[in-house]
Amino acid sequence: MKTILSALALLALLLPGLAPAVHAQQSPAAQEEISDEQLHRTGIRQLSDDAFGGRKPLTEHEQITVDYIADRFRSLGLQPVDGSYLQDVPLLSVKTEVKNNAVRFKGKKGAAQLRIMDDIVLWTLHAEEKLKIQNAELVFVGFGINAPEYGWNDYRDVDVKGKIAVMLVNDPGFYDDHLFRGKNYMTYYGRWTYKYEEASRQGAAGALIIHETQAASYPWSVVQNGRASDILSLLSPTGNRELVPLQGWITGEAARQLFQIAGRPLDQILDDAKKQNFKAIPLGVTATIETVNRVRTGNSHNVAAILPGTDLKDEYIIYSAHWDHLGIGTPIDGDSIYNGAGDNASGVSALFLIARKFARLPQPPRRSILFLALTAEESGLLGSEYYATHPLFPLRKTVVNFNMDGYGDKLHTTEVRASGGGLSKDIDRYIVEAAATQGKPVTFSTTNPGGGFFRSDHFNFAKAGVPVVLASGSKPDPKAAEEHRKLSNGKSTYHQPSDEYHDWWDLTGALEDIYLYYGIGLRIANDTRFPQWDDPTYKAAREAQK
């Protein structure tokens, strides 16, 4: 907190009108004059301003960001935890440069040279300034999955120690409805993070995922933008030596080149990999990869503030949202600042709005409310992973998590869509009852085709056994949506510099979603019951909490 005032002084110079807005937050009388919509617009606009530099952790813009959030929490009457609004999160930052900016692969049928960023993206999470993999052989390991419960092991009867494992994105169910959980539900085995984790356990020297837009659920540009600058990871006591040394992606066309120089029929092998009992194939293709790495270590920060409860103050409800985005990166149309207005200045602003509503209650809730702005979500949900393993309050006393990611431009909706239907029937009932107060029916989704359930911070709470609420408004008026879409030219801003705040944003639907989460949280905060999991995996994690 020691630099909050200096940071705000700087921002007052950089952002027109910031100082009056912050002062208004510090005055209860002035607060009454600010509507929920005005408050939400202010938070989004300020956090996504160029002065915050895209809010990348461990950059010069982190301190301004976390100080701003902490000050807003303080001005809303929330208390620090153990005397501080900041939780240290040890991170490793590595900028990987590959020698000659390309990788040359040699095979039985010739050679192929893949260009960095165009054909292949590589990085390391080791805290080493230089890394070299000498004549490492490529082994195609199907999906790179070892899943005993599904009778599937792509690493059966193959040794990849010191080799480069090449694998498909997603899981077999994406291609065959009879495998895993079928076409409409990607399991965690399909998530890219799992594939690197398993390659690490297998002792591989490298792991390359073959990109395919539909199976990944995002285009190659997302891979490029996410790895265009320093890569962040949690820092282990070993300097992350337990992780696979080189991680990366290759395009589908690059994969075709590698199979060509291996003299292998790519299409047939890919078809075989999607079937039960596939056996890994050594490709007879080798590569020597040398990298020079700019390594930095340091503490990033989760920002935490608490509104103490009354007679059940030792039980906790968590509202979370990640504060980070991609920082300053590859320019697109002359713009290099990835402002992250929707993703996720809007989620942090939603924290402010919900905190104000709880703080203004005539009687504090029975249970305590923890507001948590998390770091490094864009780098693999790192801030929530760290919190889940280093909680500020016991997880067994943590009742539920509401995670907010993407609370920006959204029209009024006519129903609520709840993700993870059936994972917790208790949570499902809370959603139905809260949606009824908005006059909206609820549609429960039991699908997860793009792996969305694993792609935001709520997943680390669920994995640790804490029940999560996942619900948002859906089905805006089609005609109104079509007219509104013209304002953005119908273009996606996901992980692009164009994710910027605009005054024409319609926040009606976002506010409805915020009120939905507030209503559910208010009820649970004054309840005595703990929502329970019905899904056996998460239920087991809950029961294992100490």
C-alpha positions as CSV (number, residue, x, y, z in Angstrom):
1,M,0.0,0.0,0.0
2,K,3.0,2.3,0.4
3,T,2.9,3.4,-3.3
4,I,-0.8,3.7,-3.7
5,L,-0.9,7.5,-3.3
6,S,2.1,8.0,-5.6
7,A,0.5,5.7,-8.2
8,L,-2.7,7.6,-8.1
9,A,-0.9,10.9,-8.4
10,L,0.7,9.6,-11.6
11,L,-2.6,8.3,-12.9
12,A,-4.3,11.7,-12.2
13,L,-1.8,13.2,-14.6
14,L,-2.2,10.5,-17.2
15,L,-6.0,10.0,-17.1
16,P,-8.2,13.0,-17.5
17,G,-10.8,13.1,-14.8
18,L,-9.4,10.3,-12.8
19,A,-8.7,12.2,-9.6
20,P,-12.3,13.4,-9.2
21,A,-13.6,9.9,-9.9
22,V,-11.4,8.4,-7.2
23,H,-12.2,11.2,-4.8
24,A,-15.9,10.5,-5.3
25,Q,-15.3,6.9,-4.3
26,Q,-13.8,8.0,-1.0
27,S,-16.8,10.2,-0.1
28,P,-20.1,8.4,0.9
29,A,-22.2,11.3,0.0
30,A,-20.6,11.5,-3.5
31,Q,-21.0,7.7,-3.9
32,E,-24.8,8.1,-3.7
33,E,-24.6,10.3,-6.8
34,I,-22.9,7.5,-8.9
35,S,-25.2,5.0,-10.4
36,D,-24.3,1.4,-10.8
37,E,-23.8,1.9,-14.5
38,Q,-21.7,5.0,-14.0
39,L,-19.5,3.1,-11.5
40,H,-19.1,0.2,-13.8
41,R,-18.2,2.3,-16.8
42,T,-15.7,4.3,-14.7
43,G,-13.9,1.1,-13.5
44,I,-13.7,-0.4,-17.0
45,R,-12.6,2.8,-18.6
46,Q,-9.9,3.6,-16.1
47,L,-8.4,0.1,-15.8
48,S,-8.3,-0.3,-19.6
49,D,-6.7,3.0,-20.3
50,D,-3.4,3.1,-22.1
51,A,-1.7,4.4,-18.9
52,F,-2.1,0.9,-17.5
53,G,-0.1,-0.6,-20.4
54,G,-2.2,-3.7,-20.9
55,R,-1.8,-4.7,-17.2
56,K,0.8,-7.4,-17.7
57,P,2.3,-8.9,-14.4
58,L,5.9,-8.2,-13.5
59,T,6.0,-5.1,-15.7
60,E,6.2,-1.5,-14.6
61,H,2.4,-1.3,-15.1
62,E,1.6,-3.9,-12.4
63,Q,2.3,-1.6,-9.5
64,I,0.0,1.1,-10.9
65,T,-2.7,-1.6,-11.4
66,V,-2.6,-3.3,-8.1
67,D,-2.3,0.0,-6.2
68,Y,-5.4,1.3,-8.0
69,I,-7.4,-1.8,-7.2
70,A,-6.3,-1.8,-3.6
71,D,-7.2,1.8,-3.2
72,R,-10.6,1.2,-4.6
73,F,-11.2,-1.7,-2.2
74,R,-10.1,0.5,0.7
75,S,-12.3,3.4,-0.4
76,L,-15.3,1.0,-0.4
77,G,-14.7,0.2,3.2
78,L,-13.1,-3.3,2.7
79,Q,-10.4,-4.4,5.0
80,P,-6.9,-5.8,4.2
81,V,-6.0,-9.3,5.1
82,D,-3.3,-9.5,7.8
83,G,-2.5,-5.9,7.3
84,S,-2.1,-5.9,3.5
85,Y,-4.3,-5.8,0.4
86,L,-1.6,-7.7,-1.5
87,Q,-0.8,-11.4,-1.6
88,D,2.7,-12.1,-3.0
89,V,2.7,-14.6,-5.9
90,P,6.2,-15.7,-7.0
91,L,6.5,-15.7,-10.7
92,L,9.1,-16.5,-13.3
93,S,9.2,-14.4,-16.5
94,V,11.1,-15.8,-19.5
95,K,11.6,-14.3,-22.9
96,T,12.7,-17.1,-25.2
97,E,14.7,-16.4,-28.3
98,V,15.4,-19.3,-30.6
99,K,18.7,-19.3,-32.5
100,N,18.4,-18.2,-36.1
101,N,14.7,-17.5,-35.4
102,A,13.8,-20.9,-36.9
103,V,14.1,-24.6,-36.2
104,R,15.5,-27.1,-38.7
105,F,14.2,-30.6,-38.6
106,K,15.9,-33.5,-40.4
107,G,14.2,-36.7,-41.5
108,K,14.5,-39.7,-43.8
109,K,12.9,-37.8,-46.6
110,G,14.6,-34.5,-46.3
111,A,14.6,-31.5,-44.1
112,A,12.1,-28.8,-43.0
113,Q,12.7,-25.4,-41.6
114,L,9.9,-23.9,-39.4
115,R,9.9,-20.2,-38.8
116,I,9.3,-18.9,-35.3
117,M,5.8,-17.4,-34.8
118,D,4.7,-18.2,-38.4
119,D,5.0,-22.0,-38.2
120,I,6.1,-22.8,-34.7
121,V,6.0,-21.1,-31.3
122,L,8.5,-22.2,-28.6
123,W,9.2,-21.2,-25.0
124,T,10.7,-22.5,-21.8
125,L,9.5,-22.2,-18.3
126,H,13.0,-23.1,-16.9
127,A,14.9,-20.4,-15.0
128,E,17.9,-20.9,-17.3
129,E,19.6,-18.3,-19.5
130,K,20.6,-20.9,-22.1
131,L,19.0,-24.1,-23.2
132,K,20.0,-26.6,-25.8
133,I,18.3,-29.8,-26.9
134,Q,20.8,-31.9,-29.1
135,N,19.5,-34.1,-31.9
136,A,16.2,-34.8,-30.1
137,E,13.9,-37.3,-31.9
138,L,10.3,-36.5,-32.5
139,V,7.7,-39.0,-31.3
140,F,4.1,-38.7,-32.3
141,V,2.1,-39.5,-29.1
142,G,-1.5,-39.1,-30.4
143,F,-3.3,-36.8,-27.9
144,G,-0.5,-37.0,-25.3
145,I,-3.0,-38.4,-22.8
146,N,-2.7,-40.9,-20.0
147,A,-6.2,-41.4,-18.6
148,P,-6.7,-44.8,-16.8
149,E,-10.4,-44.1,-16.1
150,Y,-11.0,-44.0,-19.9
151,G,-8.7,-46.9,-20.7
152,W,-6.4,-44.6,-22.7
153,N,-2.6,-44.2,-22.6
154,D,-0.8,-42.6,-25.5
155,Y,2.5,-43.2,-23.7
156,R,2.1,-46.9,-23.4
157,D,5.2,-48.9,-24.5
158,V,7.1,-45.8,-25.5
159,D,10.0,-43.9,-23.9
160,V,10.0,-40.2,-24.6
161,K,12.8,-39.3,-22.2
162,G,15.0,-36.7,-23.9
163,K,12.8,-36.7,-26.9
164,I,10.2,-34.2,-28.3
165,A,6.6,-35.4,-28.0
166,V,4.3,-34.2,-30.7
167,M,0.5,-34.4,-30.0
168,L,-2.9,-33.4,-31.1
169,V,-5.0,-30.7,-29.3
170,N,-8.3,-31.5,-27.5
171,D,-9.2,-35.1,-26.6
172,P,-10.5,-38.2,-28.5
173,G,-14.1,-37.4,-27.7
174,F,-13.9,-34.4,-30.0
175,Y,-13.8,-36.8,-32.9
176,D,-15.7,-39.8,-31.6
177,D,-18.8,-39.4,-29.5
178,H,-18.2,-42.8,-27.9
179,L,-14.8,-41.8,-26.5
180,F,-14.1,-39.9,-23.2
181,R,-17.2,-37.6,-22.7
182,G,-18.0,-37.2,-26.4
183,K,-18.0,-34.4,-28.9
184,N,-19.7,-31.8,-26.8
185,Y,-17.5,-32.0,-23.6
186,M,-13.8,-31.5,-23.7
187,T,-12.3,-33.1,-20.6
188,Y,-9.3,-31.6,-18.8
189,Y,-7.2,-34.1,-20.8
190,G,-7.9,-32.0,-23.9
191,R,-6.6,-28.8,-22.3
192,W,-3.1,-27.7,-23.4
193,T,-1.9,-27.2,-19.9
194,Y,-2.6,-30.9,-19.1
195,K,-0.6,-32.0,-22.2
196,Y,2.5,-30.1,-21.0
197,E,2.0,-31.5,-17.5
198,E,1.9,-35.1,-18.8
199,A,4.9,-34.6,-21.0
200,S,6.8,-33.3,-18.0
201,R,5.8,-36.5,-16.0
202,Q,7.0,-38.6,-18.9
203,G,10.4,-36.9,-18.9
204,A,10.2,-35.5,-22.4
205,A,12.7,-32.8,-23.6
206,G,10.0,-31.0,-25.5
207,A,6.3,-31.0,-26.2
208,L,4.7,-29.7,-29.4
209,I,0.9,-29.4,-29.8
210,I,-0.5,-29.4,-33.3
211,H,-2.8,-26.5,-33.7
212,E,-6.2,-26.9,-35.3
213,T,-8.6,-24.0,-35.0
214,Q,-11.9,-25.9,-34.5
215,A,-10.4,-28.4,-32.0
216,A,-8.5,-25.7,-30.1
217,S,-11.5,-23.3,-30.3
218,Y,-9.3,-20.4,-31.2
219,P,-7.2,-19.4,-34.2
220,W,-3.4,-19.5,-34.6
221,S,-3.3,-15.7,-34.0
222,V,-4.3,-16.3,-30.3
223,V,-1.4,-18.7,-29.9
224,Q,0.9,-16.1,-31.4
225,N,-0.3,-13.2,-29.4
226,G,-0.2,-15.2,-26.1
227,R,3.5,-16.0,-26.7
228,A,4.7,-12.9,-28.4
229,S,6.4,-11.5,-25.3
230,D,7.7,-12.8,-21.9
231,I,6.0,-16.0,-20.7
232,L,5.0,-16.2,-17.1
233,S,4.8,-19.2,-14.8
234,L,4.7,-19.9,-11.1
235,L,8.2,-20.3,-9.8
236,S,9.0,-23.5,-8.0
237,P,12.0,-24.0,-5.6
238,T,13.8,-25.9,-8.4
239,G,13.5,-23.1,-10.9
240,N,10.8,-25.3,-12.6
241,R,13.3,-28.0,-13.6
242,E,10.5,-30.5,-13.1
243,L,8.7,-29.1,-16.1
244,V,9.3,-30.2,-19.7
245,P,12.2,-27.9,-20.9
246,L,10.6,-26.8,-24.2
247,Q,6.9,-26.2,-24.8
248,G,5.3,-25.1,-28.0
249,W,2.7,-25.3,-30.7
250,I,3.0,-25.9,-34.4
251,T,0.6,-25.2,-37.2
252,G,-1.3,-28.0,-39.0
253,E,0.7,-27.2,-42.1
254,A,4.0,-27.4,-40.2
255,A,2.9,-30.8,-38.9
256,R,2.3,-31.9,-42.4
257,Q,5.8,-30.9,-43.4
258,L,7.3,-32.9,-40.5
259,F,5.4,-36.0,-41.4
260,Q,6.4,-35.6,-45.0
261,I,10.1,-35.6,-44.2
262,A,9.5,-38.6,-41.9
263,G,8.0,-40.5,-44.8
264,R,4.8,-41.1,-42.9
265,P,1.2,-40.9,-44.1
266,L,-0.1,-38.0,-42.0
267,D,-3.8,-38.4,-42.6
268,Q,-3.8,-42.2,-41.9
269,I,-1.7,-41.7,-38.7
270,L,-4.0,-38.9,-37.5
271,D,-7.0,-41.2,-38.1
272,D,-5.4,-44.0,-36.2
273,A,-4.5,-41.7,-33.3
274,K,-8.2,-41.0,-32.7
275,K,-9.0,-44.6,-32.0
276,Q,-8.6,-46.8,-28.9
277,N,-5.2,-48.5,-28.4
278,F,-3.2,-46.2,-30.6
279,K,0.6,-46.8,-30.2
280,A,3.0,-43.9,-30.3
281,I,5.1,-43.6,-33.4
282,P,8.8,-42.5,-33.4
283,L,9.1,-40.3,-36.5
284,G,12.8,-40.6,-37.2
285,V,12.9,-36.8,-37.4
286,T,15.4,-35.0,-35.2
287,A,16.1,-31.4,-34.2
288,T,18.7,-29.4,-32.4
289,I,17.1,-26.4,-30.7
290,E,19.1,-23.7,-28.9
291,T,17.5,-20.8,-27.0
292,V,18.8,-17.8,-25.2
293,N,16.4,-16.8,-22.5
294,R,15.9,-13.5,-20.7
295,V,15.0,-14.6,-17.2
296,R,13.5,-12.6,-14.4
297,T,11.9,-13.6,-11.2
298,G,9.8,-11.5,-8.9
299,N,6.6,-11.3,-6.9
300,S,3.4,-10.5,-8.7
301,H,0.3,-9.9,-6.6
302,N,-3.2,-11.0,-6.0
303,V,-5.2,-8.1,-4.5
304,A,-7.4,-9.2,-1.6
305,A,-9.9,-7.4,0.5
306,I,-12.5,-8.6,3.0
307,L,-15.8,-7.5,4.3
308,P,-16.0,-9.3,7.7
309,G,-19.2,-11.2,8.5
310,T,-21.0,-11.4,11.9
311,D,-21.7,-14.7,13.6
312,L,-20.3,-16.8,10.7
313,K,-17.3,-14.6,10.0
314,D,-15.0,-17.6,9.9
315,E,-16.8,-18.9,6.8
316,Y,-16.0,-17.2,3.5
317,I,-17.5,-16.4,0.1
318,I,-15.1,-15.4,-2.6
319,Y,-15.8,-13.1,-5.5
320,S,-12.9,-13.1,-7.9
321,A,-11.8,-11.6,-11.2
322,H,-8.4,-11.5,-12.9
323,W,-6.8,-8.1,-13.3
324,D,-4.1,-8.9,-15.8
325,H,-4.1,-8.9,-19.6
326,L,-1.4,-9.2,-22.3
327,G,0.5,-6.0,-21.9
328,I,2.3,-4.4,-24.8
329,G,2.9,-6.8,-27.7
330,T,2.8,-7.3,-31.4
331,P,1.2,-4.2,-33.1
332,I,-2.0,-4.7,-35.0
333,D,-3.2,-1.8,-37.1
334,G,-0.6,0.4,-35.4
335,D,-1.8,-0.4,-31.9
336,S,0.5,-2.4,-29.5
337,I,-1.3,-2.0,-26.2
338,Y,-3.6,-5.0,-25.4
339,N,-5.9,-3.0,-23.1
340,G,-8.2,-5.9,-22.1
341,A,-11.3,-3.8,-21.5
342,G,-13.7,-6.7,-21.7
343,D,-11.1,-9.2,-20.6
344,N,-10.9,-8.3,-17.8
345,A,-11.1,-4.7,-16.6
346,S,-14.8,-5.3,-16.7
347,G,-14.6,-8.2,-14.2
348,V,-12.5,-6.2,-11.8
349,S,-15.0,-3.3,-12.1
350,A,-17.8,-5.8,-11.3
351,L,-15.9,-6.6,-8.1
352,F,-16.1,-2.9,-7.1
353,L,-19.8,-2.8,-7.8
354,I,-20.6,-5.9,-5.8
355,A,-18.4,-4.8,-3.0
356,R,-20.2,-1.5,-2.8
357,K,-23.6,-3.3,-2.6
358,F,-22.4,-5.5,0.2
359,A,-20.8,-2.7,2.1
360,R,-24.0,-0.6,2.0
361,L,-26.1,-3.3,3.6
362,P,-27.7,-2.0,6.8
363,Q,-26.6,-5.2,8.5
364,P,-23.4,-7.0,7.4
365,P,-23.8,-10.5,6.1
366,R,-23.3,-13.4,8.5
367,R,-20.4,-14.9,6.4
368,S,-17.4,-12.9,5.4
369,I,-17.0,-11.8,1.8
370,L,-13.5,-12.0,0.2
371,F,-12.9,-9.9,-2.9
372,L,-10.0,-11.2,-4.9
373,A,-8.4,-9.6,-8.0
374,L,-6.1,-12.3,-9.4
375,T,-2.9,-12.1,-11.3
376,A,-1.6,-13.9,-14.4
377,E,-4.9,-15.6,-15.5
378,E,-3.8,-15.0,-19.1
379,S,-0.6,-17.0,-18.4
380,G,-2.4,-20.1,-17.3
381,L,-4.6,-19.2,-14.3
382,L,-1.5,-18.7,-12.2
383,G,-2.9,-16.3,-9.5
384,S,-5.8,-18.6,-8.8
385,E,-3.6,-21.6,-8.8
386,Y,-1.3,-20.0,-6.2
387,Y,-4.3,-18.9,-4.1
388,A,-5.8,-22.4,-4.2
389,T,-2.5,-23.9,-2.9
390,H,-1.7,-20.9,-0.5
391,P,-5.2,-19.7,0.6
392,L,-5.5,-16.7,2.8
393,F,-8.4,-18.5,4.6
394,P,-8.9,-22.3,4.9
395,L,-10.5,-23.8,1.8
396,R,-12.7,-26.1,4.0
397,K,-14.2,-22.9,5.3
398,T,-14.6,-21.4,1.9
399,V,-18.2,-21.8,0.9
400,V,-18.3,-20.9,-2.7
401,N,-16.5,-19.0,-5.5
402,F,-18.1,-16.5,-7.9
403,N,-15.6,-15.8,-10.7
404,M,-16.2,-12.9,-13.1
405,D,-14.5,-12.8,-16.5
406,G,-16.0,-10.6,-19.2
407,Y,-18.6,-8.2,-17.9
408,G,-18.5,-5.6,-20.6
409,D,-20.6,-4.8,-23.6
410,K,-23.7,-6.9,-23.4
411,L,-27.4,-6.3,-24.2
412,H,-30.4,-7.2,-22.0
413,T,-31.0,-10.9,-22.0
414,T,-34.2,-13.0,-21.7
415,E,-32.9,-16.1,-20.0
416,V,-29.9,-17.4,-17.9
417,R,-27.5,-20.0,-19.1
418,A,-25.8,-22.0,-16.4
419,S,-22.6,-23.8,-17.2
420,G,-21.7,-27.0,-15.4
421,G,-25.3,-28.1,-14.9
422,G,-25.5,-31.1,-12.6
423,L,-22.0,-30.7,-11.1
424,S,-23.7,-29.3,-8.0
425,K,-27.5,-29.5,-7.7
426,D,-27.3,-27.1,-4.7
427,I,-25.7,-24.5,-6.9
428,D,-28.2,-25.2,-9.7
429,R,-31.1,-24.4,-7.3
430,Y,-29.5,-21.1,-6.2
431,I,-29.2,-20.1,-9.8
432,V,-32.8,-20.9,-10.7
433,E,-34.1,-19.0,-7.7
434,A,-32.0,-15.9,-8.3
435,A,-32.8,-15.9,-12.1
436,A,-36.5,-16.0,-11.2
437,T,-36.2,-12.7,-9.5
438,Q,-35.2,-11.3,-12.9
439,G,-38.0,-13.1,-14.5
440,K,-35.7,-15.3,-16.5
441,P,-35.8,-19.1,-17.0
442,V,-32.6,-21.1,-16.7
443,T,-31.0,-23.3,-19.3
444,F,-28.4,-25.7,-17.9
445,S,-25.5,-26.6,-20.1
446,T,-23.9,-30.0,-19.6
447,T,-21.5,-29.5,-22.5
448,N,-18.0,-28.2,-22.6
449,P,-16.9,-28.4,-26.3
450,G,-14.1,-25.8,-26.2
451,G,-12.9,-26.6,-22.7
452,G,-14.3,-23.3,-21.4
453,F,-14.8,-24.8,-18.0
454,F,-11.0,-25.0,-17.6
455,R,-10.2,-21.6,-19.1
456,S,-10.9,-19.2,-16.3
457,D,-9.9,-18.9,-12.6
458,H,-13.0,-20.6,-11.2
459,F,-11.4,-23.9,-12.4
460,N,-8.6,-23.8,-9.8
461,F,-11.2,-23.3,-7.0
462,A,-13.3,-26.2,-8.3
463,K,-10.2,-28.4,-8.7
464,A,-9.4,-27.6,-5.0
465,G,-12.9,-28.6,-4.0
466,V,-14.6,-25.2,-3.6
467,P,-18.0,-25.1,-5.4
468,V,-18.3,-22.5,-8.1
469,V,-21.2,-20.6,-9.6
470,L,-21.1,-20.3,-13.4
471,A,-24.1,-18.5,-14.9
472,S,-24.8,-15.5,-17.2
473,G,-27.6,-14.0,-19.2
474,S,-28.2,-15.3,-22.7
475,K,-30.6,-14.8,-25.6
476,P,-30.6,-11.0,-26.3
477,D,-33.2,-9.7,-28.7
478,P,-31.9,-10.8,-32.2
479,K,-32.8,-7.6,-33.9
480,A,-31.2,-5.4,-31.2
481,A,-28.2,-7.7,-31.2
482,E,-27.7,-7.3,-35.0
483,E,-28.0,-3.6,-34.8
484,H,-25.6,-3.4,-31.9
485,R,-23.1,-5.7,-33.7
486,K,-22.6,-3.0,-36.4
487,L,-20.9,-0.8,-33.8
488,S,-18.0,-3.2,-33.6
489,N,-18.1,-4.2,-37.2
490,G,-18.8,-7.8,-36.0
491,K,-15.1,-8.4,-35.3
492,S,-13.8,-10.4,-32.4
493,T,-11.6,-8.4,-30.0
494,Y,-10.5,-11.5,-28.0
495,H,-6.8,-11.0,-27.1
496,Q,-6.5,-8.2,-29.6
497,P,-5.4,-4.5,-29.0
498,S,-9.0,-3.7,-30.2
499,D,-10.4,-4.9,-26.8
500,E,-10.9,-1.3,-25.7
501,Y,-13.7,0.5,-23.9
502,H,-16.2,2.5,-25.9
503,D,-18.9,4.8,-24.7
504,W,-21.4,3.1,-27.0
505,W,-21.1,-0.1,-25.0
506,D,-24.4,-1.3,-23.7
507,L,-23.9,-2.6,-20.1
508,T,-27.5,-3.6,-19.4
509,G,-26.8,-7.3,-19.7
510,A,-23.5,-7.1,-17.8
511,L,-25.3,-5.4,-14.9
512,E,-28.0,-8.0,-14.9
513,D,-25.3,-10.7,-14.6
514,I,-23.6,-8.8,-11.7
515,Y,-27.0,-8.5,-9.9
516,L,-27.5,-12.2,-10.4
517,Y,-24.2,-13.1,-8.7
518,Y,-24.8,-10.5,-6.0
519,G,-28.3,-12.0,-5.2
520,I,-27.0,-15.6,-5.0
521,G,-24.0,-14.5,-2.9
522,L,-26.2,-12.5,-0.5
523,R,-28.4,-15.5,0.1
524,I,-25.5,-17.9,0.7
525,A,-23.8,-15.3,2.9
526,N,-26.7,-15.4,5.2
527,D,-27.3,-19.1,5.0
528,T,-25.8,-21.8,7.3
529,R,-25.5,-24.6,4.7
530,F,-22.5,-25.4,2.5
531,P,-23.4,-26.1,-1.1
532,Q,-22.2,-29.6,-2.0
533,W,-20.7,-31.1,-5.2
534,D,-22.4,-34.0,-7.0
535,D,-19.6,-34.5,-9.5
536,P,-17.4,-37.3,-8.0
537,T,-14.0,-35.6,-8.9
538,Y,-14.7,-32.3,-7.3
539,K,-16.6,-33.9,-4.4
540,A,-13.5,-36.0,-3.6
541,A,-11.4,-32.8,-3.7
542,R,-13.8,-31.2,-1.2
543,E,-13.6,-34.2,1.1
544,A,-9.8,-34.1,1.0
545,Q,-9.6,-30.5,2.3
546,K,-8.1,-30.1,5.7
